[in-house]
């Protein structure tokens, strides 16, 4: 029997309208446009405004658009996996709320927590359900409302993050297309460098944790930067080597958008020229699990059937990884 692979058959993104510019950040913290652009590549990020607007609203908007453009009946979706570290609430899962909002009444759904590598983890997980032959239509979402956990008094983190979501539809194929290989890694010893101090079971919310501003993302940026540069490049090189790929074979590098300098260093190390690197950090900043599907969405019209893509990410956990996939369709 032919090997079944999971192929992305559609991609859709959603970003909220409000643009938080470097200029506006200058009024919140001691920073300036020149510093932010030269150190990160970011000019603006999108922010989800409004009462009772959580991550699921953005995830659902992306999934609705995806169902529409692929002509998929929500009742045919069997599974929705949402990668996020900012679910609407600790439970239920954002994926449950997304499934409800899009009318995927026959689908089961759950979240994956792997921070900036979340979309890669969820994509690999979703593709396993397809490859096993048990599922025919799986949706993988990467969505984060980072503005909910960013401290707008901390200039070292608030300049980096934004809100956004992206979603892909996975379906089976017996062609040599789709998710070809994946290497995913994690090291919990990295937790001290990127985490949220309170609000979990170790340190539940109290008046003291609130006063100490411990319900925001905490990051030791330069340490994370060093690990990100080394590990993202290494794991991507590993996945390329074991599939006998060189930089010339790669149509697109799809890197997590944390810092333009990290992206450039990774591409350099892999021998991939900047014209083959997907990049939208300038406009969206780091949307955590949203970055990679948002890139795929924005570059979809430039992708051709059979293109070799290397997806790569590094983030909190630490978690990191790389996925090799062959794009499944020409621009429609
Ligand atoms: O996606 C999850 C994974 N996260 C990442 O991959 C992020 C990795 N880290 C980074 O992207 C970078 O480390 C940052 C952008 C966060 C910081 O850039 P950096 O080049 O590592 O700067 P730094 O932390 O070494 O700070 C250099 C200086 C410091 O001043 P002193 O101590 O040299 O006087 C900072 O206080 O820049 C200062 N600084 C700022 N200045 C103006 C830090 N943030 C700002 C700011 N505006 N927003």
Boltz pocket constraint, residues with backbone or C-beta under 6 A from the ligand:
constraints:
  - pocket:
      binder: B
      contacts: [[A, 30], [A, 31], [A, 32], [A, 35], [A, 36], [A, 39], [A, 40], [A, 116], [A, 155], [A, 156], [A, 159], [A, 220], [A, 221], [A, 222], [A, 223], [A, 224], [A, 225], [A, 228], [A, 257], [A, 258], [A, 259], [A, 262], [A, 286], [A, 288], [A, 314], [A, 315], [A, 316]]
      max_distance: 6.0
